[in-house]
Amino acid sequence: MNDFIIMTDSSCDLSAEMAANLELTVLPLTFELKGKEFANYLDGRELSFKDFYLAIREGEHSQTSAVNTQCFIDSMETILESGKDILCLSFSSGLSTTHNSALSAAEELKSKYPKQKIYIVDTLSASLGQGLLVYLAAQQKLAGHNIEDVRDYVEMNKLNLCHWFTVDDLNHLKRGGRVSAATALVGTMLNIKPVMHVDNEGHLVKVDTVRGRKKSLKALVDNMEKTAFTPKEQTVFISHGDCEEEAIYVADMIKERFGTKDVFINYVGPVIGAHSGPGTMALFFLGQER
């Protein structure tokens, strides 16, 4: 009997349909735009993803907030009162305080529900990297594994969850302090695109630069070729900052090069998109190392 719930947060960037099918509990982070606060639900119910990116393209800036401790307490307590245990897979602690909020909530609830289990795992992942790890955990649960087995599976595999990103506009990374103003200026003038990944500490790190958009997209797939485990047999995830046609281009490149059949594409949600901007492209798969 699977008497536990997998909980995560909206930085996983899964589709609402997939989250529902996997029976996940997903807590929304929040973002501000034009002076109004929105919850980042997976279905974009408070502000559609297209409208968010349109506003960013028009020069609006967005501030983001983590899931707070009380939100975790409220959601966890509902699950615990139903008699189920909780496995919470959180947004990288290297990018958000959401993980710390989950830990604080679990600590507060353990004394009230001493017979039930609350496990918190720092995925050290972001966007559909986090989403892929959650998806794989859910497959383990569906296969009948217990909460400890699924927790251990995530811990054992999270540093094999490879994240490769590129962005179309360096100025969004400049605003977030990821690149200097000089780097953004020169890079924009010369059409230089960064190739980045998420490291073992869960931080976004620049690895390389290439000139031109098409080369940057190809670089993501080239990095997959270097490290991926049996890419033909994997389920691969791609997230994009409102550039779906280019995401399909990357997916087709993966299918042609590796014979991969299962490629899932979805938006980079507003919380991460606020920092990476329109035109973000990200590729996620299991590999020998990050």
Order of alpha helices (4+ residues) and beta strands (2+ residues): beta-alpha-beta-beta-beta-alpha-beta-alpha-beta-alpha-beta-alpha-alpha-beta-alpha-alpha-beta-beta-alpha-beta-alpha-beta-alpha-beta
